[in-house]
């Protein structure tokens, strides 16, 4: 949460639930929990706050802030850069600047923006560029336009964040985006939302649609994704995720500062992983995706 980003969010809405954050607080949290490196991305709703020029400027400022943070704390941080979707031209320019100029490790996206999910055909030029670059793309949920205050007393984040991850995965799978751009390496938050539970429904729809990219069903495409385990580090979530994805595609994640890193550490420690599996999730899988972490 760079200060400029937080200011931009609060200028649009009041928020009494925004936790304190700084690079130094992150480092202290990492040290308490045995975490060497954090790859950071912007908190929801990202940088698209309603205007093309202001969103482009906010993306640039936040990405430069992130790059300075990486440089000021050698070895402790990486960066998933923000882009101003649904502004395609601005997003293409920011991809080039962030990956080539700032050395970002990948691109961070939100599950939806306004009423568009990530499989929307308007975003094809962005995916063409990300595919060409074999880019790493991290996806975090945000508050969906469709579904606010549906259940009195239940916050949007309690149900809708995981569900929005599921919606955008469905959008990417059933639009053919994943099949058409196979070089993009996707990471999804929170164990893939509710996708592991809904796998049977995804498979049935794939059979009914008979699209050429779904001839083998949805599961093979879903197994190409990587999934981090923030808030999906309890036995039920891990059981379901590991029936969908191999351990090689599972990554440590914490959701700090919204959740303590100790929650994820404890969840993984309590689960019946072998030492090799735990090391793969804690470190080896991330090093394969971001080789510079080996240093």
PyMOL commands that set and color helices and strands:
alter all, ss='L'
color gray80, all
select helices_A, chain A and resi 3-10+23-32+52-72+88-101+121-132+156-174+177-180+190-192+195-209+212-214+219-222+235-244+247-249+261-270+275-289+291-294
alter helices_A, ss='H'
color red, helices_A
select strands_A, chain A and resi 38-40+77-82+106-110+112-113+116-117+136-140+185-188+226-228+250-251
alter strands_A, ss='S'
color yellow, strands_A
deselect
rebuild
show_as cartoon
